[in-house]
Amino acid sequence: MDLTDTLKDSLMENFFPAGWDLSVINDCVSSDPSTIDSREDWWNDSFQTINCASVGDFDTYMGHEIAMTIRRAKDEGRKIAFILPVGPMGMYRWAVYFLKEWNVDCKHVYGFNMDEWSDAEGNTLPASNPAAFQYAMEHAFYGPLGKLTVPENQRHFAVKNVLPTYGDRIGELRAAGADLVVVYGIGRVCHIAFWEPHFAGEYDSEEEWLGQTHRIAAKLHPLTIEQNAITSFKSRTPLVPARANTIGPALFAKADYAIGGADGILGRGMQWQGLSLWMTLHHKPTTWIPSTYMPLQKGKLFFLNELAGPLVAECN
């Protein structure tokens, strides 16, 4: 007996995105955790998974990857555009550490935050609010870099008058020889940024879906809201906004290089991200599961090995 057996006429019956087949999703998960990084035919030849034994390893490895990507562009004399998340976050401390250790400045870096909480009109929290993603980035990355930091006029945040310009600004940088690097986490509903799976139902084709650069005041899935209540708001669901401004697949699914991370463990054997990780890696790409587009791109996905499972019942 499980959810698929008991879903009919339950309060969960119309809860999941319409394009989700729970039986297919369940089959993405193997009883053998060691197979989580077995390659699928559709993966990019230059896509790699990096298994991390601890949160400390995860933060260090991912921070090193970000710093090395910045350093490499500096050494090659190229500008580089980064789409940056607020979550995972521990990586930024190590990216700062390595850049300072190497004395690499970020004058060639252009930062674009991928999303931000909003109201129904796309208005966002003030940058001074601790819940604002701009606040998080200034305190975790831009500020600690000190004299090596990204120039202020090269930092872009997902406010409603700036987010719609991302596509053109990034396009101009790429036309001038810059690479686009997308740094990402994976949501409980397998979103990238706050591009939710249910948006797929609004488009007639994959091509149309892939052409979307952004969305203002996006309606978030209930699982996204509850995920953030747990991970960012210390369980206080009423504090979580129901909408956000976000980039779209025209940016996150078309990177020159992508650096991903999955670190969603809670302690005492509890976690929230294992299924999302298995889906990302082993479900065939579909617009109904946005994160399935990340293995199609060159890059690395770092993950905590605890997320591989085995994903079986364990009462806590």
N, C-alpha and C positions, 0 to 999 in steps of 0.2 A: 504494500500500500504506500503510495507516494502522492505528490501533488497532481500529476497527470491523471491518476485514478480518481481523485476527489475534487477536481477543479470545477466540474459542471455544477451550476447553480450555487457556487460558493461566492464569497465576496471578492475572490481573486480572479473570477472568470474573465473579466475584461480589463484586468489590471496591466498585463504585459503588452508590449508593442505588438501591433497586429501582425507584423511580419515574422514574429518569433514562433518557431516550432520547438516546443519544450522537449520533445523526444529527440530531435536532432541535436539540440543544445546539450542534452544529457549525454548523448553519445560522443560528444567532443572530449569528455573526460575519461582518461584511462585509469584503471585500478593500479597501474604501475607508474609511480611518480617519475621514474627515470626517463619515461618516454615523452615528457612534456616538451622537450626541445627537439624531438624527432622532426626532421624537415618535411614540409609539405611541398607538393609539386608547384604550387602557386607562389611560394616565397621567392622574393628577389634573391639572386645568387649571392648578393653582398649583404643580405640581412643575417644578423647573428643574434643569438640569445646568450646572455651571460648570467650564469647561476651564481647567486651570492649566498654565503653561509650565514651572514648576520646583517643586521641593520647597519652596523659600522662599516662593513665591507661594501654594502650597497651604496651608502652615501659617498664613500671615498672613491669607488670605481666610477660612479656616475659623475661626480664632481670633476674627477680627472679627465673624463671623456669630454666634458664641456670645455674645460680649460685647454686641453690639447687641441681641440678644434679651433678655438680662438687663437692659440699660439701658432698653429699651422698656417692659418690665413694671414697672420701678421708676418710670419717669415716669408710668405709668398707675395707679400705686398698687395693683398686683396682686401676689399671690404667684405663684410659678412653680415647677413641679416639673421637674427635669432628670433623665433617665436618661442616665448617663454611661459611656463605654467607656474601657478602657485599650488604646488602639490604634484610630485614630491617636493620637499623643501630642504632636507638635510644636505643635499648635494651642493647647494649654493655655498655653504661654509667651506667646503673643500675646494670648490672652483676658485673661490677667493684666495684660499691658502696657496694653491699651486700658482696662480697668476702672480701673487705677491712674491712667492719664492723664486719664480723665474724672472721677476721684474718685467712682465709683459703688460703693456698698457692696452686699453680697449678703445682707443680713438677710432679704430676701424670698424667697431661693432655698432650695429643698429638693433636695438631691442624692441620687440613688439609683444606686449602681454596678450595672451590668447583670449582672455575673457575677464568679466567683471560682473559682480552682482548688480541688478538693476530693478527698477519698478516697471510698471506697465508701459511707461513712455520712454524707457531706456535711460532714465536718470540714474546716476550711480552714487555710491557713498563718497563722501569727501575723502581726499587722500590722507587726512589725519585720523580717520577711523581705523582702529586695529583690525576690523573685519574686511577692510578694503584690500584688494589685491595689489593696488599701487603701493599702499603702506607696507605690505609684506615684502614686495620687491625692493623698495628703497632701503628697508632695514636688513634684509637678508643678503642682498647682492650689491646693488649700486652703491649704497653708503659704505659698507665695509671695504670696498675696493679702494677707497680713499683717492689719492692722486692718480691711480691707474684706471679710474672708473670710466664707464661709458658717458660721453658728453650728454648733458641734460637734453639738448635739442635732438638727440638721437635715441631718446627713450620715448616709446609710444605706449599708451594705455587705452584699454577698450571702452572709452567713453563715447557717447553717441555721436559726437561731432568729429571724432578721430578714427574710430573703428572703420567706418565706410571708406576711408582713404587708404587703408592697409594694402589692398590689392594693387593700386596704382603705385604707391610708394615702394613696395617690395618689387613690383615689376620693373620700376626704373633702376633699382639697385641691381637686379639680376641682369638687366640689359647692359649695365656697365661692368659686368663681370663678377658680381658678388654671388655667392652661394646662398641658398635659403636652408637654414637648419631649423628643424622643428624639434623642440624638447617637449615631451608629453608624459602624462600619466594616463591610466586607464580607469574609467569610471565604473561603478557598480553595474550600470546598464550598458557598459562598453562604449560610452561616449568618448570623444576626443575633444578637448576644451569642453564647452557645454553644448556641443552639437549632438543633440539627443537622437536616439534611434527612431522615435515616432515621426520625426521630420520627413523620413523617407516616403511616407504616404502622401505627401504633398506634391511629389514630382512624378512626371510621366515617364522618365527614363533615368538611367544611371548617368548619362551624359549631362542632363540638366542638373541632377543632384551634385555632380562633381564640379559644376560651374559656379556654385554658390560661395562667395568670398566671406560672408558674414551674416549675422542676424542680430537685430536689435530687440531687446525685451523678449528673448526666447522663453517659451513656457517649458519649465523643467519637469522631468518625470518624477513622480513621488519617490522612487528609489534613489534618485539623485539627491533630493532634499534630505532624505533620511541618512544617506551616506555622509553628507556634509554635517548633519547634526552630530553624528558620531565622531567624525574625523576633525572637525574644525570648530564646533560650537558646544563641546563638552556635554552632549546629549540634549541640548535645549532646542528641540525642533521649532518652537515658535520664533526663534531668532533667525531662522534661515529664510532668506528671500526666495520667492517662488519663481523668479525670472532672472535672466542674465543676458548680457551682451556677449557675443561669442564669434570667433572666426568660424569659417566653414571649410568644407572639403577642398575647395579650390586652392586653399593654402595648406591645410594639414596633410592632405593626401598627395601633394605634388612637390614634396621637398627634394632638395638635392641630397640631404642627409638627415636622418631622424634618430634622435636619442631618447629612448623610452625607459620608463621605470615603473615597477609594480612592487610596492612594499607594504601592502595592506594586511598586516597582521595586528592582532589586538592583545596577545598574551594568553597564557594558560591554554594554548592550543586553539584559541578562537581566531577567526579571520573573516574578512569580508570580500576578498578579491580573487580567491583561487579560481572560481568558476569563470570570472571575467577574463582572467589570464588564459585559461584553457580555450575559451571561446575565441579570443583574439588570435591565438596561434593555430587552432585546428578547425574552426568553422570556415567553410568556403566564403570568400569575400562577398558581402552583401551590404547594400545601403542601410539595411535594417540593423546592422551591427557595425557602426562606424569604425571601431578599432581594428576590424579585420582588414582594413586598407593599409595598416602600418607595416605588416610583414612584406607588402608588395614593394617597399622602398628600401633603398640602401640605408643601412644603419645598424644600431645595436639596441636590444631591449634587455635591460638589467632587471632581474627579479629575485626575490627571496625564495630559497628552495622550499621553505615551509609551505608556500602557496601551491606547490605541486601536489601536495597531499601525502597520503591518499585522502581524497575528499569523501570521507565516510562519517556517519553519525558518531558523535562523542558528546555525551551530556555533560554540561558544565554547570 
